[in-house]
Amino acid sequence: MRIVLFCENRYALDILQPLYEEALRQGRHKLLWYIHTSKIKSFRLDEGAEWTDSIQAVYDFSPEAIYVPGNIVPYYLPGVKIQVFHGYAAEKSDHWVIRRYFDTYLTQGPYFTSHFEALSRRYRDFEVRETGWTKQDWIRKHIHDYDDRKAQLLQEHGRSQVVLYAPTFSPKLTSLPYLKDALDRLLAERDILLLLKFHPLTKKEWCDEYREWAEGRDNAVYIEACENVTEYQMMGDVMISDTSSALYEFLLLDRPVVTFGAIAKDIYWENITDADDLTAAFDRAQNDPESIARRQWIIRNYDPHMDGKCCERMIAEAEDYIRRRGVPSRRRLNPWRIYTSIKTFGRIKRK
């Protein structure tokens, strides 16, 4: 099968890497990465990986399947257009918007499957299959890769727990202006090492403020934005955040989360609206049976597929679609979606 791994934004690279590795392992596929270099200024692919920043080259490759973690893919490309999602943030309204670009949606778990199946019955032009998410395969494979590094950090700083503070960058949603004093108290009252890992788009003045705040402390470490948050999620015992999709990935590790001012309609972790409550929420998240039960609900419903075979299922679903329905030559869209597709990616010359 000729497969395109479609990366419009930087986050798509990490999401699609496990799928790439599985396709290589199977040994029967031809692979091409599409990298939207106007948005992805720097990237690193495996040695020998074929890639292009030309939509024309993608068209000429004549893909049979295109895997997309983003919201849009050119309608005029051949191949089954497959939505694989870029996270678990169900509270964001655009997560449920059907833009009509995709032939099939590969969902992470029962909660998402049931909602998208209802949408599929309404729109009647895409399928839904539950496979689990690509990054869970990576996590299963690498879950213990950072154990030694974590032990080293705790020993160096003389602490017993790693706490990750990973807020969102959005000025309207971030907890950064509100939690510094509360974090001060948490560090004073609990035996923890606090890792500060901010989103690359976080305002420079906030990054500078917290970097300076962490300097000289023996229980706080500022992590530069260029480093991947996943490594620190794997090392964390508890996560503090706000309205960040990364918190769901942490919950799926069966680890406690505390948020400040989360906008989610349904909250399955400890959320506070008063910064003075941070330490108490920190304790509840780890010890309260009700809090633990809510976390277990997320695991069962958001993504219970921890068997390391999500990407295998994703490839099998594409092959099954093609067996049943053939390879689509293009996707029918309304004029507005056609315009948006061409404006974003340009035109191609048809064969």
C-alpha positions, -999 to 999 in steps of 0.1 A, spaced: 0 0 0 13 35 -9 10 56 23 13 93 29 20 106 64 5 141 62 21 167 85 6 202 83 18 211 118 48 201 139 28 179 163 19 156 135 55 143 132 54 127 167 19 114 162 27 97 129 61 83 138 47 51 154 26 45 123 57 49 101 76 24 123 48 -1 121 45 3 83 83 -3 80 80 -34 102 53 -49 80 76 -44 50 50 -43 23 43 -6 20 58 24 2 59 55 24 61 92 18 61 120 44 44 153 35 59 182 54 42 216 52 75 235 55 59 269 57 46 258 91 72 233 101 105 252 100 127 225 114 122 187 117 141 155 119 130 123 102 145 88 103 175 83 81 164 71 47 128 84 51 113 98 19 96 132 23 84 161 3 70 196 8 53 195 -26 16 187 -28 22 180 -65 47 153 -55 22 138 -31 -4 137 -60 22 121 -83 30 95 -57 -6 84 -61 -13 74 -25 -37 47 -16 -40 59 21 -33 93 37 -31 95 74 -39 130 88 -37 142 125 -49 177 115 -82 191 103 -77 194 66 -63 175 37 -65 184 0 -97 170 -15 -81 164 -49 -54 139 -37 -61 103 -44 -63 78 -16 -84 70 15 -83 101 36 -80 90 72 -84 112 103 -62 100 132 -66 130 155 -41 151 174 -52 145 209 -80 138 233 -93 173 240 -130 165 238 -140 197 255 -128 217 225 -158 223 202 -137 220 170 -129 184 179 -164 175 168 -166 196 136 -171 175 105 -153 193 76 -160 166 50 -124 160 41 -122 125 54 -134 91 43 -129 74 77 -122 84 113 -100 61 134 -110 68 170 -91 63 202 -117 48 225 -155 41 231 -163 77 242 -150 91 208 -163 62 188 -199 66 200 -199 104 193 -184 101 158 -207 72 149 -236 94 156 -221 121 134 -215 95 107 -251 85 107 -260 122 103 -235 130 75 -235 96 58 -202 101 39 -176 87 63 -169 56 83 -158 53 119 -135 25 133 -120 23 168 -83 15 167 -67 34 196 -42 63 191 -7 60 176 12 75 206 -1 48 229 21 23 209 51 45 214 44 49 251 40 11 255 74 6 238 92 33 256 75 34 290 106 26 310 131 45 288 133 74 313 133 55 346 171 59 350 169 96 342 141 101 367 160 83 394 191 104 387 171 137 389 155 127 422 188 117 436 206 149 425 179 171 440 172 149 471 134 145 464 110 117 463 85 127 436 86 143 402 58 168 395 54 182 360 39 216 355 28 218 318 4 247 312 -11 257 279 2 287 260 -32 304 254 -33 337 272 -70 332 279 -66 297 293 -31 295 309 -26 292 346 9 309 344 -2 343 358 -19 327 388 0 297 402 35 309 410 28 317 447 8 284 451 37 265 435 60 282 460 39 268 489 37 234 473 75 232 470 78 242 506 52 218 520 58 186 499 89 166 491 88 171 453 110 180 423 90 204 400 97 203 363 85 233 344 78 224 308 60 251 288 45 250 253 68 264 226 43 292 218 42 305 254 48 342 258 85 350 262 79 371 293 62 342 311 90 318 301 116 343 314 98 349 346 95 312 355 130 304 343 143 331 367 120 318 394 134 283 391 171 293 391 189 287 423 162 264 437 171 228 445 136 215 439 126 232 405 140 227 370 130 248 340 130 227 308 136 246 275 107 246 250 127 228 223 126 195 243 97 170 239 71 171 267 65 133 263 98 125 280 88 145 311 53 131 311 69 96 313 90 107 343 62 126 361 43 112 391 18 141 391 9 167 365 -2 202 371 -18 220 342 -49 240 331 -67 234 297 -40 214 279 -47 183 258 -15 168 273 -32 161 305 -53 134 289 -21 116 278 -9 118 314 -42 105 328 -40 75 305 -7 66 322 -30 62 353 -12 91 370 -29 120 389 -36 154 374 -45 188 390 -57 217 369 -64 253 375 -95 267 357 -100 239 332 -128 247 307 -138 210 302 -175 204 306 -168 170 323 -138 169 346 -123 136 356 -94 149 376 -88 175 404 -96 210 392 -93 242 413 -104 277 407 -86 292 437 -48 289 436 -48 285 474 -63 251 470 -34 237 450 -17 217 478 -50 201 490 -59 192 454 -24 177 449 -30 154 479 -66 144 468 -55 136 433 -31 109 446 -51 95 475 -88 101 472 -107 70 460 -133 91 440 -105 109 422 -88 76 413 -121 62 401 -126 92 377 -91 86 363 -100 50 357 -131 61 338 -109 81 314 -87 51 307 -116 28 300 -135 53 277 -109 76 261 -83 50 251 -82 15 266 -60 2 237 -26 -3 255 -17 -35 237 9 -18 213 -12 -26 182 -30 6 175 -9 14 144 -13 -22 132 -51 -18 134 -49 16 116 -31 0 86 -55 -29 86 -85 -6 85 -71 13 55 -65 -20 37 -100 -32 45 -116 1 33 -97 -3 0 -108 -40 -4 -144 -30 2 -147 3 -17 -115 8 -37 -91 37 -37 -110 70 -39 -97 93 -67 -108 125 -49 -132 137 -23 -164 156 -31 -168 189 -12 -189 220 -11 -174 251 -27 -162 266 6 -142 236 15 -128 234 -20 -117 270 -17 -101 264 17 -83 234 5 -68 252 -25 -60 283 -5 -41 263 21 -22 238 -1 -24 253 -37 -34 235 -69 -19 205 -87 -15 195 -123 -35 164 -130 -21 135 -149 
